[in-house]
Amino acid sequence: MNPPAPGTPLVSRTGLRSALGRSWPIFATCVLLNLVSVAAGAAGAAVGAWAVSRAILGASADDLVTPVVVVAACVAVRAGATWLEAWLSHDLSFQMMSRVRGWIFTSLARIAPAGLARRRTGDVATTTLADSEALEIFYAHSSIYVASAAITTPVLAVGLGIVDPVVAVAVVPVLALAGIAPLMLRRRALRHGQAIRDTLAELAADVSENAGAVREIVGYGITADREERIRELDQRLGRLQVANARRAGLETSVAGVVAILCVLVAGAVGAWRVGNGTLDATLLAPAMTLAGFTPAALLQLIGVTRHTGTTHQAAQRIAALLYAPTPVDRSGTATIPGTGTIGLTAHQVGFTWPGTADGPPTLQDVNLRIAPGENVAVAGRSGAGKSTFAALLARFADPDDGEVQAGGTDLRALHPQAMAAAVGLVPQDVFLFHDTIRANLLLAVSEPEGVDDDALWHALETAQIAELVRTLPDGLDAVVGERGAALSGGERQRLALARAILAGARALVLDETVSQLDVSSERDVRDALAADRTGRTTIVIAHRLSTLLGAERIVVLDHGRVVGDGTHHELLETCATYRELVEPQLAALP
Amino acid sequence: MLIDRTVFRFVAAARGRLAGVVALGLAASAAAVATAFALAEVVTRVLAAASSGNAGELSAAFPPLAIAAALTLTRAALLWWREQASVQAAVEVKHRVRRQLVRHLFHLGPTHSRRVRGGSVQATLVDGVEHLQAYVGFYLPQVVVSLVVPTALVGILASRDIGVALLVAAGVLSVPVAQRVWRRLLGRRANHHWDAYETYAARIADTIAGIVTLVSLGATQRAGRRLAEQAEHLRAATTANLRASLGVYVVTNTAMGAGTAGATVLAAIHAAQGHLQPADVLLVLFLAAECFRPLQDLQTYWHEGFYGLSAARGITQLLDTPPDVAEHPDARRATLNTPPAMKVHHVGYRYPDAPLDALHDVSVDIPAGSTVAVVGPSGAGKSTLVQLLLRDIDPASGSITIDGHDLRDVPLNQLRGVTARVAQDVVLLNGSIWDNVRLAAPAATRAELHEAIRASRVDEMASALPAGLDTPVGERGNALSGGQRQRVALARALASRAPVLVLDEATSALDAENEALVTQALHGPGADARTTIVVAHRLSTVASADVVVVLDRGRVVEAGPPAELARTGGAWARMLDIQRESLRTAARATRPLQDATHHDGAAR
C-alpha cells in the first residue's frame, strides 16, 4: 500500500484516514465497543447503587430480582465487549504495523541509496522500526481512545442527565478540568519529553561509541574518562526526569482524584436536590456512582497523551522519510534489446554528491566508452572519484551533467528491471541477508522458481566460493548469520559476487570486490570470471597492481577527471598519476 | 506477577527510597478508603433524613461531605508526591546499574563486543536501563500496595458481612490465579506467538538494512511483496492464539467488574433481609471498588512490568558474562625493556564450537626491536595470533611471554600500556582528527603529536580537509574514508609511543602510494625503539620485515628473513612466485589487445 500523499501530517485525522484505509470499520467497531463496555459498567454500578438504596428504604428481597438480573446482564455485556474490543484492536494494530512498515519500506526503496546520504542503513532500519511502533500505537490505540473520549463522555453525561439534569450539569466543569489539565500541561510535557529524548540520544550515541570502540578505549587506557562522560550524561538525564515527574505527577494526581471529585460534586448537588424534593432519595447513590464513571474515557485519554511527545517525534522522522524527494526517478520504461553483453558509455559526465557542494565536483567532464565484453580497470588515489563513477554506472545516482548509457540507452530511460539486468554492482561493503545462501543468491533473479541448483553452483564456482559452501553441513541451505556474520570478509565478497553473476547482469561493476582476498584467491576469481565472461562487460575498481594488470585496459581517474586511459605499459610511459600509483608496488616486489 | 530474583540486586541499594514510595502509595489508598467511608456516611444521612421526612436533618450530610473533599485533596497531594519519589528512587537505581554496566563492558574487553549483535549493548545500557525506571519506581511499589490494600479492605468488609467479603476476596484472588492458570494453559503457544512476531520484526529490520542491495538487484518489489505476505501469514497464524491469550485480560477485567457489582447486589439483598445495617450497605457500595483499584493500577503498569522484567534479565545476563581474560590475582608489574622481546611457545587455540584449532603448536620468536611479519591465506590464524599477542584471549595450550614474563602474570593495564594496535576495521572516536591522535598520549607535547601526524601522513591528508586537523571525524570516523581512518589510527598508535606496535592489516585500505610512504615511516627514525608485528595480505607491505612468519591452517609453515626464505623455495617463495606470475601473465595478456582497444576504446 502506498504512503499518504506528500505533505499529509501523519498524526492527524487525514493521516489516520489514509493509514486506516479499508480497515476503518474495525476502527469504528472498536470505538463502539469501548462505548458499550464503559456504558455497561456504569449502568451496572448505577443499578446496583439503586438496589442498595431501595433496600435501605425498606424494599423486600423479592423486589430486588430485576436489578440483580440487570446488573448480571451488564457484567456479561461488559465482559463480551471488552474481549471483542481487545481482540479487534490487536488485529487492527497488526494491520497498522504492517501498513506503516510497508510505507517505510516503499519509501526507502524509492530514495535508496542516494537519499540515505551518509546515514548508515543499519541505523535507519533500527530507528524507523522503533518509530513505526510509536506511530502504530497512535493509529491503533491512542486514536481509539481519542474518539471514544469524544463519544463516550457525552453519552455518559446524558445518562447522568436522565437521572438528574442538574447533577449532570454540575459535573461538567469537573470533566472539563480532566480534559483540559493534560492540554494545559502539554506544552511543558513536550518540552520535557524533548529534552529527555535528546539526552537519551546523546547517551545512546556515547554508549554505542564505547561499545564499538572497547578495543581502542581499553587499549589506550582511557576507560575512566569514558565512564565519567556517561556518568555526567546519566546525571543530567536523572535531573530532567525528576523535573518531568513534577509535571507528570500533576497529571497523575488529577487522574487519580477526578472520579472521586465527580462523585463529591454529585453528592453535594444531589443531597441539596433531595432536600428540596426535586430528586428521589433512592436516586442519590446511583447519581453519585454514575458521576464517578463519567470521566472513564477521559482517564484512558490521559493515559495515552503521556506518549504524545514520542509520537510526534516519531511521526516527524517517518514523514521526513516518506515525503523525501525522489533522488533517482525510476519510472522509465525502456529496455535494452537482446540478451548479450552491452557496452557502457559516459558522456560529458559531471557529478557532485548532494551536501558537498562547496568543494570541487566529484566527477567532471568524464568521457568514456567501454565496448561490449571489454574488461576495464579503474585506478586512482583514494577520493579520485572511482566509487562515485561506479555508483553512477549502477544508477545509484544520476549525473548532474551529461549522461550515462548502457547499450546505447540513457540509464534514466530504463525500466528498473531492465536497469538491474543491464548493470550489476558488487560494492566494497557487501550486504548479505540473514537467510540461507540459497535465498541470498535467489534474491537476484526475478523468477526464482525457474532456477535450478546447477545454476547456483555454477555462480558459486565462478566466484570461487563453491568449495567452501560444499564443506558446510547445510550446503546451500546454510544460514549466513546476521549480515553474513558467519562468513569472513573475503567470503562475503565472493558470495555477493556469485549473486551478481547469477543475476546475469550484462555488465558487471566490481568496486574493490576482491580487496579482502589474498593474492592467489584473487587470481582464481579473476581467471574464473575471465573463463565465464561469455557476454559480460567487466569494470573493476582497484588499488592493487595485480588486479589492475588483470584488465585489458586501465582508466586512471584523478580529482574526478580521466587522466589516463590505456594498457599498463602505455600508462607507465604516458601517465604520471598512474606511475605514482603503481611504482611503489612494483618496487616492493623482490 | 512480573518479578523474579534478578531484580532484587538492583533495588537493594534504593531500599529506603522505595519503602518511602510504598508508604506514600499506601497513604494515598488510605485517603481513598477514608473518602469511601465519608461518602457512605453522606448517603446514609441523606437517606435517614429522607425516610424521617425531616428535611432539616439533611444539613447533617454536609460535614462528612467536607471531610471527603479534604481527603480527596490530600490524596491528590500524596499522588503528586509519590510520583516524584518514584522517579527519584528509580533514577538512583538506574544510575548505579549504568555505572556497573559501563565498567563491566570495558572489563569484558574487545572480544565481547565483536561477539554480540551490534546494538545489543546499547539496547541493554540505554533502553534496558530506562525500562527499569517504570518497573522499579512504579510497578514494584504497586505490587506491594496491591497486596496490602485489598487484604486490609477484605478484612474490614468481613467485619460487616462475611458473604460480601468472601465474594470480593474471590474477585481479587481470581486476578493472580487466572494469570497463572492461563500461563500454564497456553504455555508454549503464547510464547510461540511472541517468537513469531520477533522473527518477523527482525526480518523487516534485515530487509531494510539491505535496501541498497535490493535496489541494485532490482528486487525491491519482490522483497516488499514477500514482506507483506509474511505479515499476512503471521497475522493468520497468530489470530487464534491471540483470541485465547486475550482471555486472561477479559477474565481479570470481568472478575473485577463482577466482584464489585456482585458485592453491591449481595449487600442490598442482605439489607433487604435485615442482616445488614444501612450504613454498612452503603460502605460496601463505596468500598468494594477500592479493593480493585490497586489491581487495576497494577494492570495499567503491566507493560512497564513486562519490559522491566525482561530488561532486568538482559542486564543481569550482561553483568554475569565473564570476561575472556581475567586479571591474575598474583599479577604484578613486570620490569620490561624498551623495546621488549616477545615469544610464542607452542601455542594452541580453538574458538568455542569450532571443529578445528585456529592455531596449533605455534611458536614464534619476536626479538626486541625487530619487525616481524605474519602472512598466510585467509583463515590461516593470523588474526588469532594477534589477539593472543595483545591478550584479547588466552591460549588454550602453551604460553606467550614478554621479556620472559608470561602475559597472564602481567597486569592487563601494563600490557595494554606497552602495546598499540592499528586494526583493519579502524574505529575512531567522535571528535576531531587532533582529538583522536591526542587521546593516545594525553601527556605528549604538541611537537610530539605533530611528529606522529607527519610520520603517518595525516598532515598531508588533513591539509586537503576544510578544517585541517580540527576536522570532525564523525560517528566512528565515518566522515573519513577507510584509508584516511587508517592513517589517523596509525598516527594515534605512533603518538602513544608504545614499544610494541601491532599492525593488523593496517594498510589494507590505503592505496599503494600511501602504503609505501607509511611503510617507510614505520622503518624511519624511532623504529629501533619499537618491536613491530605486521599482518598483511599484500606482500609489498611485509617484504621489508626482519622476519616473515608464514602461517597456514593454524600452523607455522616457515619463518625467517624474507630474502633467505625466497632462496629456499618454500611457502614464501611460492607466494612471491604467484604474485610475480600473476603480474606477468596479466601484463602479457594485455599486450595483444593494447592497440585494438585503445583507439576505439577511449572516447576522447
HADDOCK unambig.tbl for C-alpha pairs under 7 A between the chains (distance, minus, plus):
assign (segid A and resid 44 and name CA) (segid B and resid 261 and name CA) 6.85 0.50 0.50
assign (segid A and resid 45 and name CA) (segid B and resid 261 and name CA) 6.17 0.50 0.50
assign (segid A and resid 48 and name CA) (segid B and resid 261 and name CA) 6.43 0.50 0.50
assign (segid A and resid 48 and name CA) (segid B and resid 264 and name CA) 5.90 0.50 0.50
assign (segid A and resid 48 and name CA) (segid B and resid 265 and name CA) 5.70 0.50 0.50
assign (segid A and resid 49 and name CA) (segid B and resid 285 and name CA) 6.73 0.50 0.50
assign (segid A and resid 51 and name CA) (segid B and resid 265 and name CA) 6.95 0.50 0.50
assign (segid A and resid 51 and name CA) (segid B and resid 268 and name CA) 6.05 0.50 0.50
assign (segid A and resid 52 and name CA) (segid B and resid 268 and name CA) 4.47 0.50 0.50
assign (segid A and resid 52 and name CA) (segid B and resid 281 and name CA) 6.78 0.50 0.50
assign (segid A and resid 55 and name CA) (segid B and resid 268 and name CA) 5.64 0.50 0.50
assign (segid A and resid 55 and name CA) (segid B and resid 271 and name CA) 5.84 0.50 0.50
assign (segid A and resid 55 and name CA) (segid B and resid 272 and name CA) 4.76 0.50 0.50
assign (segid A and resid 56 and name CA) (segid B and resid 271 and name CA) 6.41 0.50 0.50
assign (segid A and resid 56 and name CA) (segid B and resid 272 and name CA) 6.90 0.50 0.50
assign (segid A and resid 56 and name CA) (segid B and resid 278 and name CA) 5.37 0.50 0.50
assign (segid A and resid 57 and name CA) (segid B and resid 51 and name CA) 6.97 0.50 0.50
assign (segid A and resid 58 and name CA) (segid B and resid 272 and name CA) 6.57 0.50 0.50
assign (segid A and resid 59 and name CA) (segid B and resid 272 and name CA) 6.04 0.50 0.50
assign (segid A and resid 60 and name CA) (segid B and resid 272 and name CA) 5.10 0.50 0.50
assign (segid A and resid 60 and name CA) (segid B and resid 273 and name CA) 6.94 0.50 0.50
assign (segid A and resid 61 and name CA) (segid B and resid 269 and name CA) 5.47 0.50 0.50
assign (segid A and resid 61 and name CA) (segid B and resid 272 and name CA) 5.13 0.50 0.50
assign (segid A and resid 61 and name CA) (segid B and resid 273 and name CA) 6.22 0.50 0.50
assign (segid A and resid 68 and name CA) (segid B and resid 265 and name CA) 6.37 0.50 0.50
assign (segid A and resid 71 and name CA) (segid B and resid 261 and name CA) 6.82 0.50 0.50
assign (segid A and resid 75 and name CA) (segid B and resid 257 and name CA) 6.46 0.50 0.50
assign (segid A and resid 75 and name CA) (segid B and resid 258 and name CA) 6.05 0.50 0.50
assign (segid A and resid 79 and name CA) (segid B and resid 250 and name CA) 6.29 0.50 0.50
assign (segid A and resid 79 and name CA) (segid B and resid 254 and name CA) 5.47 0.50 0.50
assign (segid A and resid 82 and name CA) (segid B and resid 250 and name CA) 6.42 0.50 0.50
assign (segid A and resid 83 and name CA) (segid B and resid 250 and name CA) 5.52 0.50 0.50
assign (segid A and resid 86 and name CA) (segid B and resid 246 and name CA) 6.97 0.50 0.50
assign (segid A and resid 87 and name CA) (segid B and resid 243 and name CA) 6.11 0.50 0.50
assign (segid A and resid 87 and name CA) (segid B and resid 246 and name CA) 6.90 0.50 0.50
assign (segid A and resid 98 and name CA) (segid B and resid 231 and name CA) 6.39 0.50 0.50
assign (segid A and resid 105 and name CA) (segid B and resid 208 and name CA) 6.63 0.50 0.50
assign (segid A and resid 109 and name CA) (segid B and resid 211 and name CA) 6.39 0.50 0.50
assign (segid A and resid 109 and name CA) (segid B and resid 215 and name CA) 6.49 0.50 0.50
assign (segid A and resid 109 and name CA) (segid B and resid 220 and name CA) 6.31 0.50 0.50
assign (segid A and resid 112 and name CA) (segid B and resid 211 and name CA) 6.87 0.50 0.50
assign (segid A and resid 112 and name CA) (segid B and resid 212 and name CA) 5.87 0.50 0.50
assign (segid A and resid 113 and name CA) (segid B and resid 212 and name CA) 5.48 0.50 0.50
assign (segid A and resid 121 and name CA) (segid B and resid 209 and name CA) 5.10 0.50 0.50
assign (segid A and resid 122 and name CA) (segid B and resid 209 and name CA) 4.73 0.50 0.50
assign (segid A and resid 125 and name CA) (segid B and resid 205 and name CA) 5.44 0.50 0.50
assign (segid A and resid 125 and name CA) (segid B and resid 208 and name CA) 5.51 0.50 0.50
assign (segid A and resid 125 and name CA) (segid B and resid 209 and name CA) 5.50 0.50 0.50
assign (segid A and resid 126 and name CA) (segid B and resid 205 and name CA) 6.65 0.50 0.50
assign (segid A and resid 204 and name CA) (segid B and resid 122 and name CA) 6.36 0.50 0.50
assign (segid A and resid 204 and name CA) (segid B and resid 126 and name CA) 5.98 0.50 0.50
assign (segid A and resid 207 and name CA) (segid B and resid 122 and name CA) 5.89 0.50 0.50
assign (segid A and resid 208 and name CA) (segid B and resid 119 and name CA) 6.92 0.50 0.50
assign (segid A and resid 208 and name CA) (segid B and resid 122 and name CA) 5.40 0.50 0.50
assign (segid A and resid 209 and name CA) (segid B and resid 429 and name CA) 6.96 0.50 0.50
assign (segid A and resid 209 and name CA) (segid B and resid 476 and name CA) 6.80 0.50 0.50
assign (segid A and resid 211 and name CA) (segid B and resid 113 and name CA) 6.26 0.50 0.50
assign (segid A and resid 211 and name CA) (segid B and resid 121 and name CA) 6.69 0.50 0.50
assign (segid A and resid 212 and name CA) (segid B and resid 113 and name CA) 6.77 0.50 0.50
assign (segid A and resid 213 and name CA) (segid B and resid 427 and name CA) 6.11 0.50 0.50
assign (segid A and resid 214 and name CA) (segid B and resid 106 and name CA) 6.15 0.50 0.50
assign (segid A and resid 214 and name CA) (segid B and resid 109 and name CA) 6.18 0.50 0.50
assign (segid A and resid 214 and name CA) (segid B and resid 110 and name CA) 5.25 0.50 0.50
assign (segid A and resid 215 and name CA) (segid B and resid 109 and name CA) 6.61 0.50 0.50
assign (segid A and resid 215 and name CA) (segid B and resid 110 and name CA) 4.47 0.50 0.50
assign (segid A and resid 218 and name CA) (segid B and resid 106 and name CA) 6.55 0.50 0.50
assign (segid A and resid 218 and name CA) (segid B and resid 109 and name CA) 6.98 0.50 0.50
assign (segid A and resid 219 and name CA) (segid B and resid 416 and name CA) 5.21 0.50 0.50
assign (segid A and resid 219 and name CA) (segid B and resid 420 and name CA) 6.89 0.50 0.50
assign (segid A and resid 220 and name CA) (segid B and resid 416 and name CA) 6.97 0.50 0.50
assign (segid A and resid 220 and name CA) (segid B and resid 417 and name CA) 6.73 0.50 0.50
assign (segid A and resid 220 and name CA) (segid B and resid 440 and name CA) 5.52 0.50 0.50
assign (segid A and resid 227 and name CA) (segid B and resid 102 and name CA) 6.60 0.50 0.50
assign (segid A and resid 231 and name CA) (segid B and resid 99 and name CA) 6.95 0.50 0.50
assign (segid A and resid 234 and name CA) (segid B and resid 95 and name CA) 6.63 0.50 0.50
assign (segid A and resid 238 and name CA) (segid B and resid 91 and name CA) 5.54 0.50 0.50
assign (segid A and resid 242 and name CA) (segid B and resid 84 and name CA) 6.44 0.50 0.50
assign (segid A and resid 242 and name CA) (segid B and resid 87 and name CA) 6.07 0.50 0.50
assign (segid A and resid 242 and name CA) (segid B and resid 88 and name CA) 6.28 0.50 0.50
assign (segid A and resid 245 and name CA) (segid B and resid 83 and name CA) 6.25 0.50 0.50
assign (segid A and resid 245 and name CA) (segid B and resid 84 and name CA) 5.26 0.50 0.50
assign (segid A and resid 245 and name CA) (segid B and resid 87 and name CA) 6.63 0.50 0.50
assign (segid A and resid 246 and name CA) (segid B and resid 84 and name CA) 6.10 0.50 0.50
assign (segid A and resid 249 and name CA) (segid B and resid 79 and name CA) 6.88 0.50 0.50
assign (segid A and resid 249 and name CA) (segid B and resid 80 and name CA) 4.40 0.50 0.50
assign (segid A and resid 249 and name CA) (segid B and resid 83 and name CA) 5.18 0.50 0.50
assign (segid A and resid 249 and name CA) (segid B and resid 84 and name CA) 6.70 0.50 0.50
assign (segid A and resid 250 and name CA) (segid B and resid 80 and name CA) 5.72 0.50 0.50
assign (segid A and resid 252 and name CA) (segid B and resid 79 and name CA) 6.75 0.50 0.50
assign (segid A and resid 252 and name CA) (segid B and resid 80 and name CA) 6.75 0.50 0.50
assign (segid A and resid 253 and name CA) (segid B and resid 76 and name CA) 4.68 0.50 0.50
assign (segid A and resid 253 and name CA) (segid B and resid 77 and name CA) 6.97 0.50 0.50
assign (segid A and resid 253 and name CA) (segid B and resid 79 and name CA) 5.14 0.50 0.50
assign (segid A and resid 253 and name CA) (segid B and resid 80 and name CA) 5.45 0.50 0.50
assign (segid A and resid 254 and name CA) (segid B and resid 76 and name CA) 6.76 0.50 0.50
assign (segid A and resid 256 and name CA) (segid B and resid 76 and name CA) 6.84 0.50 0.50
assign (segid A and resid 257 and name CA) (segid B and resid 72 and name CA) 6.44 0.50 0.50
assign (segid A and resid 257 and name CA) (segid B and resid 76 and name CA) 6.18 0.50 0.50
assign (segid A and resid 264 and name CA) (segid B and resid 69 and name CA) 6.98 0.50 0.50
assign (segid A and resid 271 and name CA) (segid B and resid 46 and name CA) 6.42 0.50 0.50
assign (segid A and resid 275 and name CA) (segid B and resid 55 and name CA) 5.57 0.50 0.50
assign (segid A and resid 275 and name CA) (segid B and resid 58 and name CA) 6.41 0.50 0.50
assign (segid A and resid 281 and name CA) (segid B and resid 47 and name CA) 6.22 0.50 0.50
assign (segid A and resid 281 and name CA) (segid B and resid 50 and name CA) 6.41 0.50 0.50
assign (segid A and resid 285 and name CA) (segid B and resid 43 and name CA) 6.82 0.50 0.50
assign (segid A and resid 367 and name CA) (segid B and resid 603 and name CA) 6.09 0.50 0.50
assign (segid A and resid 367 and name CA) (segid B and resid 604 and name CA) 6.58 0.50 0.50
assign (segid A and resid 368 and name CA) (segid B and resid 602 and name CA) 5.76 0.50 0.50
assign (segid A and resid 368 and name CA) (segid B and resid 603 and name CA) 5.31 0.50 0.50
assign (segid A and resid 369 and name CA) (segid B and resid 601 and name CA) 5.74 0.50 0.50
assign (segid A and resid 369 and name CA) (segid B and resid 602 and name CA) 5.64 0.50 0.50
assign (segid A and resid 369 and name CA) (segid B and resid 603 and name CA) 5.45 0.50 0.50
assign (segid A and resid 370 and name CA) (segid B and resid 601 and name CA) 6.05 0.50 0.50
assign (segid A and resid 371 and name CA) (segid B and resid 601 and name CA) 6.54 0.50 0.50
assign (segid A and resid 381 and name CA) (segid B and resid 511 and name CA) 6.20 0.50 0.50
assign (segid A and resid 382 and name CA) (segid B and resid 511 and name CA) 6.56 0.50 0.50
assign (segid A and resid 416 and name CA) (segid B and resid 218 and name CA) 6.20 0.50 0.50
assign (segid A and resid 417 and name CA) (segid B and resid 218 and name CA) 5.59 0.50 0.50
assign (segid A and resid 420 and name CA) (segid B and resid 216 and name CA) 6.19 0.50 0.50
assign (segid A and resid 420 and name CA) (segid B and resid 217 and name CA) 5.42 0.50 0.50
assign (segid A and resid 420 and name CA) (segid B and resid 218 and name CA) 5.04 0.50 0.50
assign (segid A and resid 424 and name CA) (segid B and resid 216 and name CA) 6.91 0.50 0.50
assign (segid A and resid 425 and name CA) (segid B and resid 216 and name CA) 6.91 0.50 0.50
assign (segid A and resid 431 and name CA) (segid B and resid 210 and name CA) 6.10 0.50 0.50
assign (segid A and resid 431 and name CA) (segid B and resid 213 and name CA) 6.60 0.50 0.50
assign (segid A and resid 433 and name CA) (segid B and resid 206 and name CA) 6.39 0.50 0.50
assign (segid A and resid 433 and name CA) (segid B and resid 210 and name CA) 6.95 0.50 0.50
assign (segid A and resid 434 and name CA) (segid B and resid 206 and name CA) 6.78 0.50 0.50
assign (segid A and resid 443 and name CA) (segid B and resid 219 and name CA) 6.70 0.50 0.50
assign (segid A and resid 444 and name CA) (segid B and resid 217 and name CA) 5.60 0.50 0.50
assign (segid A and resid 444 and name CA) (segid B and resid 219 and name CA) 6.81 0.50 0.50
assign (segid A and resid 518 and name CA) (segid B and resid 377 and name CA) 5.92 0.50 0.50
assign (segid A and resid 518 and name CA) (segid B and resid 378 and name CA) 6.75 0.50 0.50
assign (segid A and resid 518 and name CA) (segid B and resid 537 and name CA) 5.55 0.50 0.50
assign (segid A and resid 519 and name CA) (segid B and resid 579 and name CA) 6.56 0.50 0.50
assign (segid A and resid 520 and name CA) (segid B and resid 578 and name CA) 6.62 0.50 0.50
assign (segid A and resid 523 and name CA) (segid B and resid 582 and name CA) 6.95 0.50 0.50
assign (segid A and resid 543 and name CA) (segid B and resid 511 and name CA) 5.59 0.50 0.50
assign (segid A and resid 543 and name CA) (segid B and resid 512 and name CA) 6.55 0.50 0.50
assign (segid A and resid 546 and name CA) (segid B and resid 582 and name CA) 6.56 0.50 0.50
assign (segid A and resid 546 and name CA) (segid B and resid 583 and name CA) 5.48 0.50 0.50
assign (segid A and resid 549 and name CA) (segid B and resid 583 and name CA) 6.15 0.50 0.50
assign (segid A and resid 549 and name CA) (segid B and resid 586 and name CA) 5.04 0.50 0.50
assign (segid A and resid 549 and name CA) (segid B and resid 587 and name CA) 5.63 0.50 0.50
assign (segid A and resid 550 and name CA) (segid B and resid 586 and name CA) 4.69 0.50 0.50
assign (segid A and resid 552 and name CA) (segid B and resid 590 and name CA) 4.95 0.50 0.50
assign (segid A and resid 552 and name CA) (segid B and resid 593 and name CA) 6.76 0.50 0.50
assign (segid A and resid 565 and name CA) (segid B and resid 602 and name CA) 6.90 0.50 0.50
assign (segid A and resid 566 and name CA) (segid B and resid 598 and name CA) 5.71 0.50 0.50
assign (segid A and resid 567 and name CA) (segid B and resid 590 and name CA) 6.73 0.50 0.50
assign (segid A and resid 567 and name CA) (segid B and resid 594 and name CA) 5.99 0.50 0.50
assign (segid A and resid 580 and name CA) (segid B and resid 513 and name CA) 6.48 0.50 0.50
assign (segid A and resid 581 and name CA) (segid B and resid 512 and name CA) 5.98 0.50 0.50
assign (segid A and resid 581 and name CA) (segid B and resid 513 and name CA) 5.26 0.50 0.50
assign (segid A and resid 582 and name CA) (segid B and resid 512 and name CA) 6.58 0.50 0.50
assign (segid A and resid 584 and name CA) (segid B and resid 512 and name CA) 6.57 0.50 0.50
assign (segid A and resid 584 and name CA) (segid B and resid 513 and name CA) 6.06 0.50 0.50
assign (segid A and resid 584 and name CA) (segid B and resid 516 and name CA) 6.00 0.50 0.50
assign (segid A and resid 585 and name CA) (segid B and resid 512 and name CA) 6.21 0.50 0.50
assign (segid A and resid 585 and name CA) (segid B and resid 540 and name CA) 6.29 0.50 0.50
assign (segid A and resid 588 and name CA) (segid B and resid 540 and name CA) 4.88 0.50 0.50
assign (segid A and resid 588 and name CA) (segid B and resid 543 and name CA) 6.81 0.50 0.50
assign (segid A and resid 589 and name CA) (segid B and resid 540 and name CA) 6.27 0.50 0.50
